[in-house]
């Protein structure tokens, strides 16, 4: 058995790979050039440049659908800002926190502990009052004269887990600092995120906003062409394949990450089939595979209440053959909350979350007018049956834990 397995490894290793640098097709890759985002980069640079004059800057909220370049642009600009600050002997440090990662920012305690650790002041994972962790963070920031730029990626997830008071505490700390200054950059996939904040939190943020629109097919083609030159050997990806890959994603949602994933998986399929070039058939297979995988991964990233609403909608869709409405979902949602021992949200908040799930493509929810009875959402589900089964299994195991 061991010999046979070793032979398998040797067989695959003996082949010449069509990849040169597969990392260039991943979301973690930080490119040296970012096509079609000059306007957004310029806006962010204009907002942050006063820091290089030792002046204050506004906080920033950055919005856009997934895969529109928000994170990569922000990280690139902040890194260059830090380099420029060092050349001018300005003490500036930027801290990046992904608020959707477990045990990093799922509680106010963990957020301030994470930030304190990044500033060189370690805090126990548990065991201290939150007020003590806050004091440690305050001391770490104000220990010497500096500017601390805090980037909160998926800031909406932080608020959904911890409440908006955490943002209030973070932004109000400036009024207590004597030596330092904190600037907050929030990145969100939810364009309605700010609407759910308490007025005092909105006031303390005093932010400027930057919108990242989805990429179109031509822009995606340029991105794919740039990255494919880095990722593959010469002549592996025909121009027609790049165009079709860009058209696939451009028609759907303009998500550059999905386009890169689609090209990478197409390359992996071609390599397994011992092909020296990627053909359109590989792209079709990759598209089918990616749709199934990404929908489930997208659901896994949702907070508990959104999972309960997805579960409710799927169960409701099993009962009716046609469309149903927000009110129908809310009635059933309250029963689902009892099953999972959750405290039900208000109908208005449930309607907001249904809109967010529609934006992510997990469900279809069209706003319709009912005349003097107001507006509601017309809901349908058009996911593959096996995907629905996997989603229900995941939510059953996750929410009931």
N, C-alpha and C positions, 0 to 999 in steps of 0.2 A: 504493500500500500504506500509506504514512504517513498519507495523508488518511483512508483507510478506518479505520485504527486510531484516529486522533484522533476520528473520528465516534463510535466505540464508547465511548471515554472520556466524550465529551460527553453521549452518550445516558444513560449510567449516572449521571453527575453531575447531570443535569437532573431526575432523580427526587427526590421528597421522601423522605428516609430515615425508616424507622419507628424507628430507634435515636436516642436522645438521648446516651447515654453507654455505649457497648458495653463499656468497661473494667470496668464494674460486674459483668459476668458472667464475668470472668476470675479465675484463681486468684491473680494478683498484686495484685488490688485489696484494699486494706485498709479494711474498713468501719468506720464510727463506732459501730455497734452489732452485737453478735454474738448472735443469738437462741439460746436453749436451751443455753448454755454457762456460765451463771452459777456453777454448782457447781464446775466445773473452774477458772474464773477465781478464785473465792474461795479454793480450795485453793492455787493458785499464789501469790496475793497473800499468804496467811497464811505461806507458806514464806519468801517474799522480804522481807516487811515488816521483819524485824530489821535489814536492811541500812540502812534509813532511821533506825535508832537507833544506827548505827555499830557494830552487833554482827554476828557471823558468821551465815551462813545455810547450810543444807544444800544439797548438789548435788541436782539433780532429774532423774529419768528420766520422760519422758512417752510413753505408749504409746497406740496406737489404729490402726485400719485407715485406709487412705488416705481423705481427704475427710471426716474427722471433726472438723476445726477445730483440730487440734493446733498447726499453724504459725501460723495467724492469731491465735489466742488468745495464744500465747507472745509473738509480736511486739508485740501490742497491750499486754499487761501489762508487758513489758520497756520499751517506749517510755514508758508512763505512769510507770513506776518511775524512769526517768531524769529525766523532767520534775520529779517530786516531789523527787528527790535534789538537783537544781539549785536548787529553791526553798529548800532547807534548807542550801545550800552544802556538800553532801556530794559529793566527787569520785567519781562513778560513771559508768561507760561500759559499754554493752552491744555486743557484737560478734556478728553473725549470719553463720554459715557453712553453706552448703548442701553437704553432704559428697558429694552425688551428682553434682556438677558437675565435669567434667573439668578438670584442671590447677589445681584449687583445693585439694582435699584427698584426692587419690589416692595421695599418699605422705606420710610424716611430715614430710619436708623442706618440701613445698608447704603443708601445714597451718600449720606454725609460721611459714613465710615470709608466708603470707596474713594470719595474726593480727598478725605484726610490722608489716606494711604498714598494717593498719587502725589501729595504734597510732602511726603516723607514722615508723616505722623500716623503710625499704625494704631488701629483700634480693634479690640476683640470682636469677633463675628457676632457674638451675643453677650448679654450680661450687664451692660451699662444702661442707665436711663438715656432716652433719646436726647434729653437736654445736655447730658455730659458729652455725648458724641458731637452735638452741635458746638459746644464750647471748644472741643478739640479742633474741630474744623476752623472755627473762628481764629484760634491761636495760630494754626498752621498758615492761614491766609495772611494774618496781620503780624507774623513774626518778623518781617522786614518789608521794606518798601517794594511793592511789586504790583503788576496788573495780572489778574487771573481770569483767563477767558475760558468759560465752562460751556462745552457743547453737549447738549442733551439730545441725542438721537432718539427718535420715536418718543418725544416728550409727552404725547397723548397717552401712551401706555403708562408712563410714570403717574400721571394724574388719575387715570382710571384705577390704578392699584393703590395709590397713597392719598388721593384727594389733592385739591389744589392748594392746600395750606403749605405744602412743601415748597411750592414755587414762591409763595408769599415770604416764607422764612428765608429762602435763598436770595431773593431780590432785595429784601429789606435789610439784609446784613450790612449793606453799604453804609447805612446811616450810623452803624456802630463802629465800623473800621476807622482806624486812625492813620495807618500807614499805606493801606492797599486799596484796591478797587476791583470789584467783580463785574464782569460783563457776561451775560447769559445769551447763548444762541440755542434756540429750540428748533428742532426739525420734526415735522409731522406729515404723515400721509393724509391726515384728516383736515380738510380745508375748513370744516366747521368747528374745529377744536376750541378756538378762542371763545366761541359763543357759549360754551358750557362753564366758563370760568366765573368765579365770584367777581363782582365789580372792583373790589379792593385789590384783587390779584391782577386784574387787567391794568389798574392804575399803577401798581408797583412795577409791573413789567415795562411800561412806557416804551413799547417796542416799535421797531420798524419792520415791515413785512416784505418778503421776496417770494414771488410765485414762480415755480418751475413747471412749465407746460409739458405735456407728453411729447415725445419725439415723433416726428412723422417718418414715413418709409424712407424718404431720401436721406434724412439725417441718420437714421438707423443704419442705412447702407454705408455711409461714411464711417460710422463708429466701427462697424463690423470689418470694414476693409482695413482700418488702422490696426485693430487688434489681431486680425487674422494673419497679418504680416509678421507680428511678433510671436504668435502662437504656433503656426504651422510651417512646415518646410515649403519651399517654393513650388507653385503650381498644384498644390493640394486642393485648394478651394476655388472652383471655377466662378467667374463673375456671375453667372446665372444663378448659382446656388446662393451667393450673397444677396442678390436681388430678391430671390424668393423668400429667404429667411427674413429679410427686412420687411417684405410685404406681409408675411404671416403676422408678425408682431405689430406692425404699423396699423393694420386693419383692426387689430384687437384692442390694444391699450397703450401702445407706444412705450413699453417697458424695456429699456435697454438691457437690464439684467436678464430678462427672459430671452431676448435675442441672442445674447452671449451664451447663455446656457444651452439654447437650441443648437447653436453652431458647435459648441463643445461636445454635446451628446452625439450630434451627427458625426463628428470626427471619431468619437469612441466607437460608434457602431461600424463605421467604415474600417477602422483599424482591426476590430475583431473579425471582420469579414475578409481581412488580408487585402484590402483595396488601397491603392496608392493615391486615389483622389476621392473626394466626397461627391456623391451624386444626389439628385433630387429625391430619389427613393429613400436614401438615408435620412434626409431632412423630414420626410413624411413620417417615418417610423419614430424619429426623435420627437416630433410634434405631438404625436399621440401619447408617447411615454411621459413627456413633460407635463401635459395637461393633467394627467391623473396624479402625478407626484406633487405638482405645485398646488393644486387645489387643497389637498390634504395638509400640506405644509402650511398653507395660508390659514387654514382653520386652526391648526395647532398653535398659531401665534396669537389667537384672539383671547381676550380676557374672559373670565368665567361667565359673566352675564351675557356676553355676546355668544358664547358657546351654547348657553341655555336657549337663546333666541334661535340660533341655527337649528338646534335639536327640535325645538317647537315647530319651526317652519317645515322641516323634513317630515315630522310626524303628521302635521296638518295636511301636507301634500299627499300623504298616503291615504288620507280619508276622503279627499275630494278629487274629482277628475279635472276640474276647471280651475280658474283663478280664485283667490280668496283675498281678504283685506286685512289691514292692520288690526282692526277690532277683533277679527276672528283669531288672529295670532295672540293678541293680548289675553283673551279669555283662556286660551289653552296654556299660554306661558305661565300664568299664575298657578296652574295645576302642576306644571313641570317644576316650578320653583319649590313647591311643597315636596315633590319627589326627591329633589336634590338638596333640600334644606337650605334654600337660598331666600334672601329677602327680596321680594319683587320690586322692580323699579316702577316708576310712574309710566302711564301710557305714553306721555310725551317723550320721555327718555327712550322707551322701547322703540318708538317711531324713529327717533334720531339714529339709534343703533341699526335699525333695519336699513335706513338710508346709507349708512357706512358699509354695511355688508353688501349692498347693491353696488356701491362704488368699487368695492374690492372684487366684484364678479362672482361672489359666492352664491348670491340669489339674484333674481330679477324683481325689481320693485319700481313700478311706474306710478308717479303721482297723478291722480285723477280728481276731477272736481265733482262733488255731489250736490251742486247748487247751494241752496240755503243750509244744507247739512254740513257744509265745509269741504275740506279736502282729505283724501285718504290715499293709501298706497295699495296698488293692485299687485299682488305678489304671485310669482310663479317660480318653480324650480326646474332647471333643465340640465342637471348634472347626470353623468352616466350612473347606471344603477350600482355598479360595483364601487364607485367612488362614494355614493351615498351610504352604502353599507359600511365602508371603512370609516367614514366620518362619524356615523352613529356609534360604532364600536369604540372609537377613540373618545368621544364625548362621554359615553357611559362609564368608561374606565377613569377618565380624568376628573369629571365633576363629582362622581360618587366617592372619590378617594377621601 
